[in-house]
Amino acid sequence: WFMAHRIREAMKEDHDASGPLGGEGKVVEADETYFGKREDRYVSPRRKGEPYKTKSGKGPAGKRAVVSLVERGGKVRTFHVQHATKDTVRDILVRNVPRETTLHTDGSPLYKETGKEYAAHEVVQHSIGEYVRGTVHTNTVENVFSVFKRGMVGVYQHCGEAHLHRYIAEFDFRYNRRAALKVSDTERAEMLLEAIRGKRLTYRRTGEAAHA
């Protein structure tokens, strides 16, 4: 268990060193999802930053919030956030995506104001059954979430919230070095070995949570 977390720690990327996602003429999809149960039993939902519970028992109430940015045909960056609010999402976007980028999101109000700061902001309205409009969609980022959730439930089964950021680092590392980007298994292993340099996770630090 401890060794696995040390490997995941090595998989964390230095976003400042690797440069921003997107750019002029490129598309970045942004979305948030809610996963597992928050250990403090509280989460900020999509609307107004206030907690709520749905009648069906589904939705974000009581779950962990995760925000992901995916460059179309490129790399992903995923963040575990304490609360998914407009300010939190804006901070993640402006730190990782330049204004020349075209932004694709769903109809969540989290992205409405921040989207105005970008070259273009295209929206698909899931609430009315719209999922694709020409080349406008959020299918890429939703696929990232699907792989992440299936892996967490089917492989790891349980993850303490304090450790979630390292599991996220693992899934981002794998996605960013996938075969579609012409990265072989050997190259992927070599990249991981190189990433170990200068990083050390002690047993005492394994329980430290990290949020964007």
Contacts in CASP RR format, 6 or more apart in sequence:
PFRMAT RR
TARGET T0000
AUTHOR 0000-0000-0000
METHOD contacts of the structure
MODEL  1
WFMAHRIREAMKEDHDASGPLGGEGKVVEADETYFGKREDRYVSPRRKGE
PYKTKSGKGPAGKRAVVSLVERGGKVRTFHVQHATKDTVRDILVRNVPRE
TTLHTDGSPLYKETGKEYAAHEVVQHSIGEYVRGTVHTNTVENVFSVFKR
GMVGVYQHCGEAHLHRYIAEFDFRYNRRAALKVSDTERAEMLLEAIRGKR
LTYRRTGEAAHA
2 203 0 8 1.000
2 206 0 8 1.000
5 163 0 8 1.000
5 166 0 8 1.000
5 201 0 8 1.000
5 206 0 8 1.000
6 200 0 8 1.000
6 201 0 8 1.000
7 170 0 8 1.000
7 192 0 8 1.000
8 166 0 8 1.000
8 167 0 8 1.000
8 169 0 8 1.000
8 170 0 8 1.000
9 166 0 8 1.000
9 169 0 8 1.000
9 199 0 8 1.000
9 201 0 8 1.000
10 192 0 8 1.000
10 195 0 8 1.000
10 196 0 8 1.000
10 199 0 8 1.000
11 166 0 8 1.000
11 169 0 8 1.000
11 170 0 8 1.000
11 172 0 8 1.000
11 173 0 8 1.000
11 192 0 8 1.000
11 195 0 8 1.000
12 166 0 8 1.000
12 169 0 8 1.000
12 199 0 8 1.000
13 77 0 8 1.000
13 169 0 8 1.000
13 172 0 8 1.000
13 173 0 8 1.000
13 176 0 8 1.000
15 77 0 8 1.000
15 95 0 8 1.000
15 96 0 8 1.000
20 96 0 8 1.000
20 97 0 8 1.000
20 98 0 8 1.000
21 28 0 8 1.000
21 69 0 8 1.000
21 70 0 8 1.000
21 71 0 8 1.000
21 74 0 8 1.000
21 75 0 8 1.000
21 77 0 8 1.000
21 96 0 8 1.000
21 97 0 8 1.000
21 101 0 8 1.000
22 28 0 8 1.000
22 71 0 8 1.000
22 97 0 8 1.000
22 98 0 8 1.000
22 101 0 8 1.000
23 97 0 8 1.000
23 98 0 8 1.000
23 100 0 8 1.000
23 101 0 8 1.000
24 98 0 8 1.000
24 100 0 8 1.000
24 101 0 8 1.000
24 119 0 8 1.000
25 100 0 8 1.000
25 101 0 8 1.000
25 102 0 8 1.000
25 119 0 8 1.000
26 71 0 8 1.000
26 72 0 8 1.000
26 101 0 8 1.000
26 102 0 8 1.000
27 71 0 8 1.000
27 72 0 8 1.000
27 101 0 8 1.000
27 102 0 8 1.000
27 103 0 8 1.000
27 104 0 8 1.000
27 135 0 8 1.000
28 69 0 8 1.000
28 70 0 8 1.000
28 71 0 8 1.000
28 72 0 8 1.000
28 97 0 8 1.000
28 101 0 8 1.000
28 102 0 8 1.000
28 103 0 8 1.000
28 104 0 8 1.000
29 69 0 8 1.000
29 70 0 8 1.000
29 72 0 8 1.000
29 103 0 8 1.000
29 104 0 8 1.000
29 105 0 8 1.000
29 137 0 8 1.000
29 138 0 8 1.000
29 140 0 8 1.000
29 141 0 8 1.000
30 67 0 8 1.000
30 68 0 8 1.000
30 69 0 8 1.000
30 70 0 8 1.000
30 89 0 8 1.000
30 93 0 8 1.000
30 97 0 8 1.000
30 103 0 8 1.000
30 104 0 8 1.000
30 105 0 8 1.000
30 111 0 8 1.000
30 138 0 8 1.000
30 141 0 8 1.000
31 67 0 8 1.000
31 68 0 8 1.000
31 105 0 8 1.000
31 106 0 8 1.000
31 108 0 8 1.000
31 138 0 8 1.000
31 141 0 8 1.000
31 142 0 8 1.000
31 145 0 8 1.000
32 46 0 8 1.000
32 65 0 8 1.000
32 66 0 8 1.000
32 67 0 8 1.000
32 68 0 8 1.000
32 81 0 8 1.000
32 84 0 8 1.000
32 89 0 8 1.000
32 108 0 8 1.000
32 110 0 8 1.000
33 65 0 8 1.000
33 66 0 8 1.000
33 68 0 8 1.000
33 145 0 8 1.000
33 149 0 8 1.000
34 43 0 8 1.000
34 59 0 8 1.000
34 60 0 8 1.000
34 62 0 8 1.000
34 63 0 8 1.000
34 64 0 8 1.000
34 65 0 8 1.000
34 66 0 8 1.000
34 84 0 8 1.000
35 63 0 8 1.000
35 64 0 8 1.000
35 66 0 8 1.000
35 148 0 8 1.000
35 149 0 8 1.000
35 152 0 8 1.000
36 63 0 8 1.000
36 64 0 8 1.000
37 62 0 8 1.000
37 63 0 8 1.000
37 64 0 8 1.000
38 62 0 8 1.000
38 63 0 8 1.000
38 64 0 8 1.000
38 161 0 8 1.000
39 160 0 8 1.000
39 161 0 8 1.000
39 162 0 8 1.000
41 62 0 8 1.000
42 51 0 8 1.000
42 62 0 8 1.000
43 51 0 8 1.000
43 60 0 8 1.000
43 61 0 8 1.000
43 62 0 8 1.000
43 63 0 8 1.000
43 64 0 8 1.000
43 65 0 8 1.000
43 83 0 8 1.000
43 84 0 8 1.000
44 50 0 8 1.000
44 51 0 8 1.000
44 60 0 8 1.000
44 65 0 8 1.000
44 82 0 8 1.000
44 83 0 8 1.000
44 84 0 8 1.000
44 85 0 8 1.000
45 51 0 8 1.000
45 52 0 8 1.000
45 59 0 8 1.000
45 60 0 8 1.000
45 61 0 8 1.000
45 84 0 8 1.000
46 60 0 8 1.000
46 84 0 8 1.000
46 108 0 8 1.000
46 109 0 8 1.000
46 110 0 8 1.000
47 109 0 8 1.000
48 109 0 8 1.000
49 83 0 8 1.000
49 84 0 8 1.000
49 85 0 8 1.000
49 86 0 8 1.000
51 61 0 8 1.000
51 62 0 8 1.000
52 61 0 8 1.000
53 61 0 8 1.000
54 61 0 8 1.000
60 84 0 8 1.000
64 80 0 8 1.000
64 161 0 8 1.000
64 164 0 8 1.000
65 80 0 8 1.000
65 81 0 8 1.000
65 82 0 8 1.000
65 83 0 8 1.000
65 84 0 8 1.000
66 78 0 8 1.000
66 79 0 8 1.000
66 80 0 8 1.000
66 81 0 8 1.000
66 145 0 8 1.000
66 148 0 8 1.000
66 164 0 8 1.000
66 168 0 8 1.000
67 78 0 8 1.000
67 79 0 8 1.000
67 81 0 8 1.000
67 84 0 8 1.000
67 88 0 8 1.000
67 89 0 8 1.000
67 92 0 8 1.000
67 212 0 8 1.000
68 76 0 8 1.000
68 77 0 8 1.000
68 78 0 8 1.000
68 79 0 8 1.000
68 141 0 8 1.000
68 144 0 8 1.000
68 145 0 8 1.000
69 76 0 8 1.000
69 77 0 8 1.000
69 78 0 8 1.000
69 92 0 8 1.000
69 93 0 8 1.000
69 96 0 8 1.000
69 97 0 8 1.000
69 141 0 8 1.000
70 76 0 8 1.000
70 140 0 8 1.000
70 141 0 8 1.000
70 144 0 8 1.000
72 104 0 8 1.000
72 140 0 8 1.000
73 140 0 8 1.000
73 180 0 8 1.000
74 176 0 8 1.000
74 181 0 8 1.000
75 172 0 8 1.000
75 175 0 8 1.000
75 176 0 8 1.000
75 181 0 8 1.000
76 141 0 8 1.000
76 144 0 8 1.000
76 172 0 8 1.000
76 175 0 8 1.000
76 176 0 8 1.000
77 96 0 8 1.000
77 172 0 8 1.000
78 144 0 8 1.000
78 148 0 8 1.000
78 168 0 8 1.000
78 171 0 8 1.000
78 172 0 8 1.000
79 92 0 8 1.000
79 168 0 8 1.000
79 211 0 8 1.000
79 212 0 8 1.000
80 164 0 8 1.000
80 165 0 8 1.000
80 168 0 8 1.000
80 210 0 8 1.000
80 211 0 8 1.000
80 212 0 8 1.000
81 88 0 8 1.000
81 92 0 8 1.000
81 211 0 8 1.000
81 212 0 8 1.000
82 88 0 8 1.000
82 211 0 8 1.000
84 110 0 8 1.000
85 110 0 8 1.000
86 109 0 8 1.000
86 110 0 8 1.000
86 113 0 8 1.000
86 114 0 8 1.000
88 212 0 8 1.000
89 110 0 8 1.000
89 111 0 8 1.000
89 114 0 8 1.000
90 113 0 8 1.000
90 114 0 8 1.000
91 212 0 8 1.000
92 212 0 8 1.000
93 103 0 8 1.000
93 114 0 8 1.000
93 115 0 8 1.000
94 114 0 8 1.000
94 117 0 8 1.000
97 103 0 8 1.000
97 118 0 8 1.000
99 117 0 8 1.000
99 118 0 8 1.000
99 119 0 8 1.000
100 118 0 8 1.000
100 119 0 8 1.000
101 118 0 8 1.000
101 119 0 8 1.000
102 118 0 8 1.000
102 119 0 8 1.000
102 120 0 8 1.000
102 121 0 8 1.000
102 122 0 8 1.000
103 111 0 8 1.000
103 115 0 8 1.000
103 118 0 8 1.000
103 120 0 8 1.000
103 121 0 8 1.000
103 122 0 8 1.000
104 121 0 8 1.000
104 122 0 8 1.000
104 123 0 8 1.000
104 124 0 8 1.000
104 136 0 8 1.000
104 137 0 8 1.000
104 138 0 8 1.000
105 111 0 8 1.000
105 115 0 8 1.000
105 121 0 8 1.000
105 122 0 8 1.000
105 123 0 8 1.000
105 124 0 8 1.000
105 138 0 8 1.000
106 123 0 8 1.000
106 124 0 8 1.000
106 125 0 8 1.000
106 126 0 8 1.000
106 138 0 8 1.000
107 123 0 8 1.000
107 124 0 8 1.000
107 125 0 8 1.000
107 126 0 8 1.000
107 127 0 8 1.000
111 121 0 8 1.000
111 123 0 8 1.000
115 121 0 8 1.000
122 133 0 8 1.000
122 136 0 8 1.000
123 136 0 8 1.000
124 130 0 8 1.000
124 131 0 8 1.000
124 132 0 8 1.000
124 133 0 8 1.000
124 136 0 8 1.000
124 137 0 8 1.000
124 138 0 8 1.000
131 137 0 8 1.000
131 139 0 8 1.000
132 139 0 8 1.000
144 171 0 8 1.000
144 175 0 8 1.000
147 171 0 8 1.000
147 175 0 8 1.000
148 168 0 8 1.000
148 171 0 8 1.000
151 171 0 8 1.000
152 159 0 8 1.000
152 167 0 8 1.000
156 167 0 8 1.000
159 167 0 8 1.000
161 209 0 8 1.000
162 206 0 8 1.000
162 207 0 8 1.000
162 208 0 8 1.000
162 209 0 8 1.000
163 206 0 8 1.000
163 207 0 8 1.000
164 209 0 8 1.000
165 209 0 8 1.000
165 210 0 8 1.000
165 211 0 8 1.000
173 192 0 8 1.000
173 195 0 8 1.000
174 188 0 8 1.000
177 183 0 8 1.000
177 187 0 8 1.000
177 188 0 8 1.000
177 191 0 8 1.000
183 191 0 8 1.000
END
